[in-house]
Amino acid sequence: MPLRDQIRSFILENFILEKPEDLKDDESLLEKGVMDSTGVLELVAFLESTYEIKVEDEELIPENLDSIKNIVCYLEKKLAEASGQRQEHAPAAFQS
């Protein structure tokens, strides 16, 4: 399942939306009232446990976590960074 669908599914399953079908990928989840500060923490816990990443305090900004589109872009960046770090630390036989 694509990242976008996984994130959207998490949001629809865990937060109350009047009309889930109207939620656009680039809409602010905070401004729309989908998430509050507690919801952001739930989202962060989901991202960290599901994708085995660490969301740093300085990364808790709307540009990273305020819309489905922003979350997916942030997550793709974090996963790429994590993948690069794993390759750097892998024995030479496992590096491509």
N, CA, C and O atoms as CSV, one atom per row, in Angstrom:
chain,resi,resn,atom,element,x,y,z
A,1,MET,N,N,0.854,-1.180,0.000
A,1,MET,CA,C,0.000,0.000,0.000
A,1,MET,C,C,0.902,1.247,0.000
A,1,MET,O,O,1.830,1.329,0.804
A,2,PRO,N,N,0.645,2.196,-0.875
A,2,PRO,CA,C,1.457,3.420,-0.927
A,2,PRO,C,C,1.413,4.192,0.403
A,2,PRO,O,O,0.443,4.100,1.156
A,3,LEU,N,N,2.474,4.946,0.671
A,3,LEU,CA,C,2.547,5.729,1.911
A,3,LEU,C,C,1.323,6.624,2.076
A,3,LEU,O,O,0.756,6.705,3.165
A,4,ARG,N,N,0.919,7.287,1.011
A,4,ARG,CA,C,-0.232,8.192,1.077
A,4,ARG,C,C,-1.465,7.451,1.601
A,4,ARG,O,O,-2.185,7.966,2.457
A,5,ASP,N,N,-1.703,6.257,1.091
A,5,ASP,CA,C,-2.872,5.485,1.505
A,5,ASP,C,C,-2.750,5.027,2.957
A,5,ASP,O,O,-3.743,5.001,3.683
A,6,GLN,N,N,-1.546,4.669,3.383
A,6,GLN,CA,C,-1.335,4.251,4.766
A,6,GLN,C,C,-1.592,5.414,5.729
A,6,GLN,O,O,-2.236,5.235,6.762
A,7,ILE,N,N,-1.092,6.596,5.392
A,7,ILE,CA,C,-1.279,7.775,6.245
A,7,ILE,C,C,-2.749,8.172,6.266
A,7,ILE,O,O,-3.313,8.438,7.328
A,8,ARG,N,N,-3.356,8.209,5.108
A,8,ARG,CA,C,-4.775,8.577,5.020
A,8,ARG,C,C,-5.624,7.590,5.824
A,8,ARG,O,O,-6.532,8.002,6.546
A,9,SER,N,N,-5.342,6.329,5.707
A,9,SER,CA,C,-6.079,5.296,6.433
A,9,SER,C,C,-5.927,5.495,7.942
A,9,SER,O,O,-6.909,5.403,8.678
A,10,PHE,N,N,-4.700,5.767,8.409
A,10,PHE,CA,C,-4.475,6.011,9.837
A,10,PHE,C,C,-5.320,7.195,10.315
A,10,PHE,O,O,-5.964,7.119,11.361
A,11,ILE,N,N,-5.316,8.273,9.558
A,11,ILE,CA,C,-6.058,9.472,9.949
A,11,ILE,C,C,-7.553,9.189,9.988
A,11,ILE,O,O,-8.232,9.583,10.936
A,12,LEU,N,N,-8.065,8.521,8.983
A,12,LEU,CA,C,-9.501,8.235,8.932
A,12,LEU,C,C,-9.932,7.273,10.037
A,12,LEU,O,O,-11.056,7.364,10.530
A,13,GLU,N,N,-9.053,6.355,10.429
A,13,GLU,CA,C,-9.388,5.386,11.474
A,13,GLU,C,C,-9.251,5.951,12.883
A,13,GLU,O,O,-9.904,5.467,13.808
A,14,ASN,N,N,-8.407,6.972,13.058
A,14,ASN,CA,C,-8.086,7.440,14.400
A,14,ASN,C,C,-8.613,8.823,14.764
A,14,ASN,O,O,-8.558,9.217,15.929
A,15,PHE,N,N,-9.115,9.553,13.796
A,15,PHE,CA,C,-9.613,10.897,14.067
A,15,PHE,C,C,-11.021,11.042,13.512
A,15,PHE,O,O,-11.392,10.389,12.536
A,16,ILE,N,N,-11.799,11.912,14.154
A,16,ILE,CA,C,-13.195,12.103,13.766
A,16,ILE,C,C,-13.269,13.158,12.666
A,16,ILE,O,O,-12.786,14.279,12.822
A,17,LEU,N,N,-13.879,12.773,11.563
A,17,LEU,CA,C,-14.088,13.687,10.442
A,17,LEU,C,C,-15.566,13.702,10.102
A,17,LEU,O,O,-16.202,12.652,10.021
A,18,GLU,N,N,-16.117,14.906,9.900
A,18,GLU,CA,C,-17.521,14.998,9.517
A,18,GLU,C,C,-17.767,14.316,8.174
A,18,GLU,O,O,-18.679,13.501,8.032
A,19,LYS,N,N,-16.946,14.663,7.205
A,19,LYS,CA,C,-17.065,14.083,5.862
A,19,LYS,C,C,-15.700,13.599,5.412
A,19,LYS,O,O,-14.967,14.343,4.759
A,20,PRO,N,N,-15.343,12.367,5.749
A,20,PRO,CA,C,-14.018,11.848,5.386
A,20,PRO,C,C,-13.723,11.941,3.893
A,20,PRO,O,O,-12.575,12.138,3.493
A,21,GLU,N,N,-14.749,11.800,3.083
A,21,GLU,CA,C,-14.552,11.839,1.630
A,21,GLU,C,C,-14.119,13.225,1.142
A,21,GLU,O,O,-13.588,13.353,0.039
A,22,ASP,N,N,-14.345,14.271,1.962
A,22,ASP,CA,C,-13.970,15.631,1.578
A,22,ASP,C,C,-12.536,15.997,1.970
A,22,ASP,O,O,-12.056,17.068,1.597
A,23,LEU,N,N,-11.847,15.133,2.711
A,23,LEU,CA,C,-10.498,15.447,3.161
A,23,LEU,C,C,-9.530,15.398,1.986
A,23,LEU,O,O,-9.330,14.355,1.365
A,24,LYS,N,N,-8.933,16.558,1.697
A,24,LYS,CA,C,-7.971,16.656,0.600
A,24,LYS,C,C,-6.565,16.468,1.149
A,24,LYS,O,O,-6.293,16.810,2.300
A,25,ASP,N,N,-5.678,15.929,0.334
A,25,ASP,CA,C,-4.312,15.627,0.757
A,25,ASP,C,C,-3.524,16.856,1.186
A,25,ASP,O,O,-2.613,16.742,2.007
A,26,ASP,N,N,-3.852,18.026,0.650
A,26,ASP,CA,C,-3.071,19.222,0.976
A,26,ASP,C,C,-3.761,20.133,1.987
A,26,ASP,O,O,-3.292,21.245,2.228
A,27,GLU,N,N,-4.865,19.686,2.584
A,27,GLU,CA,C,-5.563,20.480,3.595
A,27,GLU,C,C,-4.887,20.383,4.955
A,27,GLU,O,O,-4.375,19.330,5.336
A,28,SER,N,N,-4.894,21.491,5.679
A,28,SER,CA,C,-4.325,21.518,7.019
A,28,SER,C,C,-5.206,20.706,7.970
A,28,SER,O,O,-6.388,20.998,8.151
A,29,LEU,N,N,-4.601,19.681,8.571
A,29,LEU,CA,C,-5.338,18.846,9.520
A,29,LEU,C,C,-5.638,19.613,10.806
A,29,LEU,O,O,-6.639,19.343,11.470
A,30,LEU,N,N,-4.783,20.562,11.158
A,30,LEU,CA,C,-5.004,21.376,12.356
A,30,LEU,C,C,-6.099,22.409,12.118
A,30,LEU,O,O,-7.017,22.542,12.928
A,31,GLU,N,N,-6.005,23.134,11.016
A,31,GLU,CA,C,-7.003,24.157,10.709
A,31,GLU,C,C,-8.385,23.554,10.481
A,31,GLU,O,O,-9.395,24.164,10.832
A,32,LYS,N,N,-8.433,22.382,9.904
A,32,LYS,CA,C,-9.708,21.712,9.633
A,32,LYS,C,C,-10.287,21.075,10.908
A,32,LYS,O,O,-11.435,20.631,10.917
A,33,GLY,N,N,-9.489,21.035,11.973
A,33,GLY,CA,C,-9.965,20.477,13.236
A,33,GLY,C,C,-9.902,18.961,13.304
A,33,GLY,O,O,-10.503,18.349,14.187
A,34,VAL,N,N,-9.176,18.356,12.375
A,34,VAL,CA,C,-9.045,16.899,12.370
A,34,VAL,C,C,-8.140,16.468,13.517
A,34,VAL,O,O,-8.431,15.498,14.216
A,35,MET,N,N,-7.034,17.199,13.707
A,35,MET,CA,C,-6.069,16.880,14.759
A,35,MET,C,C,-5.853,18.101,15.636
A,35,MET,O,O,-5.960,19.243,15.189
A,36,ASP,N,N,-5.547,17.826,16.899
A,36,ASP,CA,C,-5.067,18.857,17.806
A,36,ASP,C,C,-3.668,18.442,18.246
A,36,ASP,O,O,-3.081,17.533,17.659
A,37,SER,N,N,-3.130,19.092,19.266
A,37,SER,CA,C,-1.759,18.768,19.673
A,37,SER,C,C,-1.633,17.323,20.146
A,37,SER,O,O,-0.601,16.691,19.918
A,38,THR,N,N,-2.652,16.794,20.793
A,38,THR,CA,C,-2.630,15.390,21.209
A,38,THR,C,C,-2.652,14.477,19.990
A,38,THR,O,O,-1.981,13.444,19.970
A,39,GLY,N,N,-3.411,14.852,18.991
A,39,GLY,CA,C,-3.468,14.088,17.748
A,39,GLY,C,C,-2.126,14.047,17.039
A,39,GLY,O,O,-1.755,13.031,16.451
A,40,VAL,N,N,-1.401,15.160,17.099
A,40,VAL,CA,C,-0.066,15.193,16.491
A,40,VAL,C,C,0.833,14.174,17.190
A,40,VAL,O,O,1.609,13.477,16.537
A,41,LEU,N,N,0.729,14.089,18.516
A,41,LEU,CA,C,1.536,13.116,19.257
A,41,LEU,C,C,1.149,11.683,18.891
A,41,LEU,O,O,2.015,10.813,18.797
A,42,GLU,N,N,-0.141,11.436,18.686
A,42,GLU,CA,C,-0.592,10.107,18.248
A,42,GLU,C,C,-0.022,9.794,16.864
A,42,GLU,O,O,0.433,8.678,16.612
A,43,LEU,N,N,-0.049,10.773,15.981
A,43,LEU,CA,C,0.501,10.596,14.637
A,43,LEU,C,C,1.997,10.288,14.709
A,43,LEU,O,O,2.484,9.390,14.022
A,44,VAL,N,N,2.714,11.028,15.535
A,44,VAL,CA,C,4.157,10.815,15.676
A,44,VAL,C,C,4.436,9.406,16.199
A,44,VAL,O,O,5.340,8.732,15.705
A,45,ALA,N,N,3.673,8.962,17.185
A,45,ALA,CA,C,3.856,7.606,17.726
A,45,ALA,C,C,3.619,6.570,16.631
A,45,ALA,O,O,4.352,5.586,16.532
A,46,PHE,N,N,2.600,6.791,15.815
A,46,PHE,CA,C,2.306,5.882,14.705
A,46,PHE,C,C,3.461,5.860,13.704
A,46,PHE,O,O,3.901,4.788,13.288
A,47,LEU,N,N,3.951,7.031,13.319
A,47,LEU,CA,C,5.048,7.109,12.344
A,47,LEU,C,C,6.297,6.420,12.873
A,47,LEU,O,O,6.950,5.664,12.153
A,48,GLU,N,N,6.627,6.685,14.138
A,48,GLU,CA,C,7.835,6.106,14.713
A,48,GLU,C,C,7.749,4.588,14.829
A,48,GLU,O,O,8.716,3.887,14.532
A,49,SER,N,N,6.609,4.086,15.255
A,49,SER,CA,C,6.491,2.634,15.431
A,49,SER,C,C,6.312,1.904,14.102
A,49,SER,O,O,6.860,0.818,13.917
A,50,THR,N,N,5.567,2.478,13.194
A,50,THR,CA,C,5.291,1.819,11.922
A,50,THR,C,C,6.488,1.844,10.980
A,50,THR,O,O,6.795,0.848,10.325
A,51,TYR,N,N,7.158,2.984,10.920
A,51,TYR,CA,C,8.228,3.156,9.931
A,51,TYR,C,C,9.624,3.136,10.549
A,51,TYR,O,O,10.619,3.350,9.855
A,52,GLU,N,N,9.693,2.880,11.847
A,52,GLU,CA,C,10.967,2.778,12.567
A,52,GLU,C,C,11.867,3.987,12.324
A,52,GLU,O,O,13.042,3.861,11.978
A,53,ILE,N,N,11.271,5.161,12.518
A,53,ILE,CA,C,12.015,6.415,12.412
A,53,ILE,C,C,11.933,7.127,13.749
A,53,ILE,O,O,11.164,6.728,14.623
A,54,LYS,N,N,12.721,8.174,13.911
A,54,LYS,CA,C,12.657,9.022,15.098
A,54,LYS,C,C,12.294,10.419,14.628
A,54,LYS,O,O,13.029,11.032,13.853
A,55,VAL,N,N,11.154,10.924,15.101
A,55,VAL,CA,C,10.744,12.288,14.795
A,55,VAL,C,C,11.371,13.188,15.862
A,55,VAL,O,O,11.005,13.125,17.035
A,56,GLU,N,N,12.303,14.010,15.444
A,56,GLU,CA,C,13.009,14.901,16.364
A,56,GLU,C,C,12.103,16.072,16.749
A,56,GLU,O,O,11.204,16.445,15.995
A,57,ASP,N,N,12.345,16.644,17.923
A,57,ASP,CA,C,11.525,17.764,18.399
A,57,ASP,C,C,11.465,18.901,17.382
A,57,ASP,O,O,10.402,19.482,17.158
A,58,GLU,N,N,12.605,19.219,16.765
A,58,GLU,CA,C,12.636,20.332,15.811
A,58,GLU,C,C,11.890,20.006,14.515
A,58,GLU,O,O,11.666,20.894,13.693
A,59,GLU,N,N,11.505,18.748,14.328
A,59,GLU,CA,C,10.761,18.348,13.131
A,59,GLU,C,C,9.246,18.401,13.358
A,59,GLU,O,O,8.471,18.151,12.434
A,60,LEU,N,N,8.827,18.724,14.579
A,60,LEU,CA,C,7.400,18.812,14.901
A,60,LEU,C,C,6.854,20.169,14.463
A,60,LEU,O,O,6.488,21.003,15.291
A,61,ILE,N,N,6.806,20.371,13.162
A,61,ILE,CA,C,6.350,21.634,12.585
A,61,ILE,C,C,5.294,21.343,11.521
A,61,ILE,O,O,5.270,20.255,10.945
A,62,PRO,N,N,4.419,22.320,11.261
A,62,PRO,CA,C,3.356,22.108,10.268
A,62,PRO,C,C,3.877,21.700,8.896
A,62,PRO,O,O,3.228,20.927,8.192
A,63,GLU,N,N,5.041,22.211,8.510
A,63,GLU,CA,C,5.588,21.860,7.202
A,63,GLU,C,C,5.822,20.361,7.068
A,63,GLU,O,O,5.900,19.846,5.953
A,64,ASN,N,N,5.933,19.658,8.186
A,64,ASN,CA,C,6.149,18.211,8.155
A,64,ASN,C,C,4.891,17.403,8.442
A,64,ASN,O,O,4.725,16.311,7.899
A,65,LEU,N,N,4.005,17.919,9.283
A,65,LEU,CA,C,2.950,17.057,9.832
A,65,LEU,C,C,1.535,17.614,9.750
A,65,LEU,O,O,0.638,17.082,10.405
A,66,ASP,N,N,1.301,18.673,8.963
A,66,ASP,CA,C,-0.009,19.317,8.998
A,66,ASP,C,C,-0.957,18.920,7.875
A,66,ASP,O,O,-2.097,19.384,7.852
A,67,SER,N,N,-0.533,18.095,6.966
A,67,SER,CA,C,-1.427,17.612,5.914
A,67,SER,C,C,-0.938,16.239,5.484
A,67,SER,O,O,0.200,15.860,5.760
A,68,ILE,N,N,-1.784,15.516,4.820
A,68,ILE,CA,C,-1.387,14.198,4.333
A,68,ILE,C,C,-0.191,14.347,3.388
A,68,ILE,O,O,0.770,13.582,3.458
A,69,LYS,N,N,-0.268,15.337,2.514
A,69,LYS,CA,C,0.819,15.583,1.560
A,69,LYS,C,C,2.128,15.871,2.299
A,69,LYS,O,O,3.167,15.306,1.953
A,70,ASN,N,N,2.090,16.749,3.320
A,70,ASN,CA,C,3.298,17.093,4.077
A,70,ASN,C,C,3.849,15.879,4.824
A,70,ASN,O,O,5.062,15.673,4.871
A,71,ILE,N,N,2.972,15.093,5.395
A,71,ILE,CA,C,3.395,13.904,6.144
A,71,ILE,C,C,4.102,12.924,5.211
A,71,ILE,O,O,5.155,12.388,5.556
A,72,VAL,N,N,3.531,12.691,4.039
A,72,VAL,CA,C,4.126,11.754,3.082
A,72,VAL,C,C,5.495,12.264,2.625
A,72,VAL,O,O,6.447,11.487,2.555
A,73,CYS,N,N,5.607,13.558,2.314
A,73,CYS,CA,C,6.900,14.124,1.888
A,73,CYS,C,C,7.927,13.992,3.006
A,73,CYS,O,O,9.069,13.601,2.766
A,74,TYR,N,N,7.518,14.317,4.219
A,74,TYR,CA,C,8.420,14.211,5.378
A,74,TYR,C,C,8.866,12.761,5.572
A,74,TYR,O,O,10.049,12.485,5.770
A,75,LEU,N,N,7.913,11.852,5.511
A,75,LEU,CA,C,8.203,10.439,5.728
A,75,LEU,C,C,9.133,9.888,4.648
A,75,LEU,O,O,10.051,9.127,4.955
A,76,GLU,N,N,8.910,10.257,3.408
A,76,GLU,CA,C,9.793,9.811,2.317
A,76,GLU,C,C,11.225,10.289,2.565
A,76,GLU,O,O,12.182,9.546,2.347
A,77,LYS,N,N,11.360,11.535,3.023
A,77,LYS,CA,C,12.691,12.084,3.319
A,77,LYS,C,C,13.350,11.319,4.467
A,77,LYS,O,O,14.524,10.957,4.381
A,78,LYS,N,N,12.596,11.075,5.540
A,78,LYS,CA,C,13.144,10.365,6.703
A,78,LYS,C,C,13.536,8.932,6.339
A,78,LYS,O,O,14.579,8.444,6.774
A,79,LEU,N,N,12.721,8.272,5.560
A,79,LEU,CA,C,13.022,6.898,5.169
A,79,LEU,C,C,14.250,6.840,4.264
A,79,LEU,O,O,15.057,5.915,4.363
A,80,ALA,N,N,14.389,7.824,3.386
A,80,ALA,CA,C,15.565,7.879,2.510
A,80,ALA,C,C,16.821,8.114,3.343
A,80,ALA,O,O,17.856,7.492,3.103
A,81,GLU,N,N,16.728,9.014,4.323
A,81,GLU,CA,C,17.870,9.270,5.212
A,81,GLU,C,C,18.232,8.011,5.991
A,81,GLU,O,O,19.408,7.662,6.095
A,82,ALA,N,N,17.236,7.334,6.534
A,82,ALA,CA,C,17.477,6.119,7.322
A,82,ALA,C,C,18.088,5.038,6.440
A,82,ALA,O,O,18.985,4.317,6.877
A,83,SER,N,N,17.620,4.921,5.226
A,83,SER,CA,C,18.149,3.928,4.301
A,83,SER,C,C,19.607,4.229,3.973
A,83,SER,O,O,20.429,3.315,3.913
A,84,GLY,N,N,19.932,5.493,3.761
A,84,GLY,CA,C,21.302,5.895,3.474
A,84,GLY,C,C,22.226,5.622,4.642
A,84,GLY,O,O,23.367,5.204,4.451
A,85,GLN,N,N,21.739,5.857,5.853
A,85,GLN,CA,C,22.549,5.603,7.045
A,85,GLN,C,C,22.809,4.118,7.206
A,85,GLN,O,O,23.912,3.718,7.579
A,86,ARG,N,N,21.806,3.295,6.931
A,86,ARG,CA,C,21.992,1.849,7.056
A,86,ARG,C,C,23.029,1.359,6.066
A,86,ARG,O,O,23.847,0.503,6.402
A,87,GLN,N,N,23.008,1.886,4.848
A,87,GLN,CA,C,23.983,1.471,3.839
A,87,GLN,C,C,25.383,1.912,4.215
A,87,GLN,O,O,26.346,1.179,3.989
A,88,GLU,N,N,25.512,3.122,4.796
A,88,GLU,CA,C,26.827,3.615,5.189
A,88,GLU,C,C,27.455,2.732,6.260
A,88,GLU,O,O,28.673,2.556,6.291
A,89,HIS,N,N,26.617,2.175,7.142
A,89,HIS,CA,C,27.114,1.383,8.246
A,89,HIS,C,C,27.147,-0.111,7.943
A,89,HIS,O,O,27.613,-0.902,8.762
A,90,ALA,N,N,26.660,-0.494,6.784
A,90,ALA,CA,C,26.643,-1.917,6.429
A,90,ALA,C,C,28.040,-2.354,6.001
A,90,ALA,O,O,28.808,-1.558,5.461
A,91,PRO,N,N,28.362,-3.612,6.241
A,91,PRO,CA,C,29.653,-4.128,5.750
A,91,PRO,C,C,29.736,-3.971,4.238
A,91,PRO,O,O,28.715,-3.977,3.550
A,92,ALA,N,N,30.937,-3.832,3.730
A,92,ALA,CA,C,31.151,-3.585,2.304
A,92,ALA,C,C,30.461,-4.615,1.419
A,92,ALA,O,O,30.022,-4.281,0.318
A,93,ALA,N,N,30.361,-5.836,1.868
A,93,ALA,CA,C,29.744,-6.892,1.069
A,93,ALA,C,C,28.258,-6.618,0.833
A,93,ALA,O,O,27.676,-7.143,-0.117
A,94,PHE,N,N,27.635,-5.795,1.696
A,94,PHE,CA,C,26.203,-5.547,1.583
A,94,PHE,C,C,25.908,-4.195,0.944
A,94,PHE,O,O,24.742,-3.887,0.697
A,95,GLN,N,N,26.891,-3.403,0.676
A,95,GLN,CA,C,26.657,-2.116,0.058
A,95,GLN,C,C,26.541,-2.274,-1.447
A,95,GLN,O,O,27.216,-3.103,-2.058
A,96,SER,N,N,25.675,-1.465,-2.026
A,96,SER,CA,C,25.516,-1.543,-3.481
A,96,SER,C,C,26.207,-0.415,-4.183
A,96,SER,O,O,26.167,-0.336,-5.411
